[in-house]
Amino acid sequence: MPSDTPPIVLTFGLSDPTGGGGLQADLLTLASMGCHGVSVLTGYTVRDSAGCDEVTGLDPEVVATQARMLLEDMPVAAFKVGAATRAEVVSAIAEVVADYDDIPLILAPDFTLDDEHVLAADELREAIADLLAPQTTLLVADAATLLALAQPDGDAEAPSVDAAIAHLLSTGCEYILSMETGTHRLVNTLFCEDGQLRQDLWDRATQPMLGLTDTLGAAIAALLANGQEPPEAVREAQEYVYQAVRSAFRPGMGAWLPDRFFWARSNDDDDNEKSQKPAGDVPPAGDAPH
């Protein structure tokens, strides 16, 4: 690949017409961080910034064919996998990425679009846990998602979050970024099989926000595509999300959206200085809304 060509990241996910989450959020984030994003649709939503009315999944063969066409045409440097609505689609994605096991994979599953649309059928959850998680370089998930992926069959007692993380790491997932929400803080903790690697504390955003997990996952994928190691990528991606949330805007009557191009819209010298702060300078715990 020519040196002047930006790194290419292939992202799988749902279309979100608001641009708040899904593929649109991924592509905005990747472009903001110097990558060229290419995308494979797993399905589409009918929604606005306040809620979702409909989710429609695509045929697994269409998903696999589109991905293979892109991979045979372009040198992809990283994968990012977001939401899928069917286990068969997950299986198709897993089969494709298995042929490119040297390419880092960021997994940021989304089991619920909102309280009314639950995508986490048992088959979907099990397909992600059995087929994608073992191929994953870095899994980005909150406690509920981690428990869902590690949930035992039948009526057995649900595992603890620590046990769920240990189980997923034992299956082959290399790193897990666990997002735990408290009353006023979001605690992001990075784990590998050797244990905890880092922990970052962020003040929670006071307003409802769309697309934070997708934005964080895509930012990590962009940094891996640029050659960073996962722990460093996690640190810088959180700083990016912090800046995007600080500049969040409300385009409609519902949730707020992170401004993924915060650095291009500075209003004065002070804002310009903040937005251009090196991504590696993570603020002290408690200074950063997330």
JOPEJO-V638768 format. One line per field, one symbol per residue. phi: phi as a letter, one per 20 degrees, with the letter a starting at -180 (. if undefined). A space follows every 10 residues. Layout:
phi: ???
This chain:
phi: .gfeefgdde ddreedffmf cmfffgffff ffdnddedcc fercddbcfe addbcceefg ffffffffff ffdcefdadc ddecdcfffg fffffffffc feefcddcfc ecfafedeee fgffgffffe degfeefbdd befffffffd fffmdfffff ffffffffff epfeccdedd ddfccdddce ccfepfdabc dcfffedfce nfffffffff gffffenfeg ffffffffff fgfffgdgcd fcddfecfef dgfecfebff fffffeggff effggnedfb
